[in-house]
Amino acid sequence: MCESTIKNNYENVLQRVKDACVRSNREVNDVTLIAVSKTKPVEMLQEVYDCGCRDFGENKVQEIMDKYEQLPSDIRWHMIGHLQTNKVKYIVDKVYMIHSVDSVKLAKEISKEARKKGVVVKILLEVNVAKEESKFGIMSETVNDFYKEVVDLPGLEVCGLMTIAPYVEDAELNRQHFVKLNQLMIDIAQEKTDNISVGELSMGMTGDYEVAIEEGATFVRVGTGIFGERNYNV
Ligand SMILES: *Cc1c(COP(=O)(O)O)cnc(C)c1O
């Protein structure tokens, strides 16, 4: 029963995710829709939760901590925003996955705090594929070395790559970046010697998630398309 606008939006995005999977001969279960709920009140998250969503994305440590307390414990929290090393300790045992690991220093801190708490944290390496100056993330050329430096750290599991593509009106313009991230993932997988699986690709937002799925995304991060525009001035 999904009558509200938010519920309708969620159902609509979910259907489009499924359609994109079918179009590109992919299993629907291989793509996880993350509802990006930053700035939104817990009541709204609860509505989406009631439609069956269990994956929520946030970009602020404090917001994850607050919402974590108030919402059901079977939610998988995805940290998708820039993470400062001194705040790792607050969320390391609360998040399902950290998508935004962009330095060896940060990876080491996650490793350290995860071991203290006796958990293993899934992480993705954030790559600035479009080389935008305003964005965090490592450069494509350094992904392989970066991967090698962090892959054996205890307390974390390197699951794949993430990127934030540029804001564009025409989603097709971002296809090249999604292709690139997919290729970088293939390169890593080929160099690997162990048999631990690595292959998650977190890419695609409201404007371009269908194109991202066509190019191999396993996580799409959709905020505005589900919750509506964000107001940062409240
Ligand atoms: C805010 C945000 C999103 C969601 O963006 P929308 O365009 O609202 O779908 C996705 N990924 C990251 C990293 C974000 O910060």
The ligand as an SDF file (V2000), in Angstrom:
LIG
                    3D

 15 15  0  0  0  0  0  0  0  0999 V2000
   23.2370   13.4680   -2.3210 C   0  0  0  0  0  0  0  0  0  0  0  0
   23.9650   12.3380   -2.9270 C   0  0  0  0  0  0  0  0  0  0  0  0
   23.3190   11.4340   -3.7970 C   0  0  0  0  0  0  0  0  0  0  0  0
   21.8740   11.5820   -4.2200 C   0  0  0  0  0  0  0  0  0  0  0  0
   21.7290   12.6310   -5.1220 O   0  0  0  0  0  0  0  0  0  0  0  0
   20.3600   12.8750   -5.8940 P   0  0  0  0  0  0  0  0  0  0  0  0
   20.7450   13.6340   -7.1040 O   0  0  0  0  0  0  0  0  0  0  0  0
   19.4860   13.6490   -4.9600 O   0  0  0  0  0  0  0  0  0  0  0  0
   19.7810   11.5480   -6.2260 O   0  0  0  0  0  0  0  0  0  0  0  0
   24.0610   10.3790   -4.2890 C   0  0  0  0  0  0  0  0  0  0  0  0
   25.3550   10.1940   -3.9600 N   0  0  0  0  0  0  0  0  0  0  0  0
   26.0000   11.0290   -3.1320 C   0  0  0  0  0  0  0  0  0  0  0  0
   27.4210   10.7700   -2.8050 C   0  0  0  0  0  0  0  0  0  0  0  0
   25.3380   12.1290   -2.5930 C   0  0  0  0  0  0  0  0  0  0  0  0
   25.9930   12.9530   -1.7710 O   0  0  0  0  0  0  0  0  0  0  0  0
  1  2  1  0
  2  3  1  0
  2 14  2  0
  3  4  1  0
  3 10  2  0
  4  5  1  0
  5  6  1  0
  6  7  2  0
  6  8  1  0
  6  9  1  0
 10 11  1  0
 11 12  2  0
 12 13  1  0
 12 14  1  0
 14 15  1  0
M  END
$$$$
